[in-house]
Amino acid sequence: MNDTEWFASTLRDWFLQNGRKLPWRDQPSPYEVWVSELMLQQTQVVTVLPYYARWLERFPSVQALASADISEVLQLWAGLGYYRRARFLHEGAKLIVDRYGGTFPDDPEELKKIRGIGSYTAGAIAAFAFHKDTPAIDGNVERVISRFFGIDGDLSRGEPLKLLHQTAHKVAAHGHAADTNQAMMDLGASCCAKIARCAACPLAERCFALKHGLTEALPTPKAAPAKTDEYRACLLLRQDDGRCLIARRRSELLLGGLWEFPMITICKNSTNAASECRLPRHLLWKNALADIPNHWNTSNIQITHVFTHIKMTVILDTAQCATFEPHLNLQNATYDSFNSVSLKDIPSQYAISTLMKKIIKAAQRIDMQKTLPL
Ligand code: SF4
């Protein structure tokens, strides 16, 4: 038996005994695989489980999701992060209903025409729901294949990427790809995790990395993308009745569709960020959003949040007026809708990001009387 055959059959035997029992693995529909795979991107299984259950209860079918309002979709997603995934699900559901009559295509190439479905998700849907012998290569699968077959180099490009795909296709072609794909995922999440525990691994007998002492060296680390260092000001604008202004980000932007206190960018990757943050901002706010003479202040509160490519620091500005409507410029490139709401009601009534949750916590500590003039 050659290494590929041995790898596929040993993994499958191991999986049938040891595979994780997860709600999206029990004869799933393509819709269930799609929802679970999008939730699992960048998010741990244990975090996804309650979200998945709530989602399926509220949107049990692609038709139910397609007919839902995006604000409800985002609200149900709130807390999972990377909100583009929720938008992709909603847009994709509409497309599947409109173009495919509500029935998922079973061809991975056709699935990839749906926005937000890449090679991995297409492979997962084809293998897990349609029992096709297609690979589904995620980070765990990459690590197991790279170590077992000894594939080195940057697996995101060039020859190493090609070799990875060729190997994964050969493994899948042995049949039962749903089992072998999930086996690699489970093995990569257990004994073949970042720190390998080879003594417990069913593949140890023929593993290249173990044999050559390369378990720490493989897979070759990918170059980390540089992070943008961005500073923003965020405005807690209150009316005398205590209600705050919140605004909804335009759908095409980062965190699109979510609600927040309005923000403006102060600087990005600046070597002078500290002094730029101290510059007066009432003119910036006037141009961007509102003109409230003599009522601008800044707090000394800064909130930091790290996205995949951005390290963001948000400084909280405050302003107060009898009623803000006459002061607002609503023709805004960042926001498409505005509302007034009491601070305590925001988390339960609006879809908001984790960053906004941090900002609300900070805002609750502010004594409006004690903030400094801008
Ligand atoms: S033997 Fe070790 S390195 Fe090889 S696949 Fe198993 S856990 Fe990973």
Boltz pocket constraint, residues with backbone or C-beta under 6 A from the ligand:
constraints:
  - pocket:
      binder: B
      contacts: [[A, 143], [A, 144], [A, 147], [A, 148], [A, 191], [A, 192], [A, 193], [A, 196], [A, 197], [A, 198], [A, 201], [A, 202], [A, 203], [A, 204], [A, 205], [A, 207], [A, 208], [A, 209], [A, 210], [A, 215]]
      max_distance: 6.0
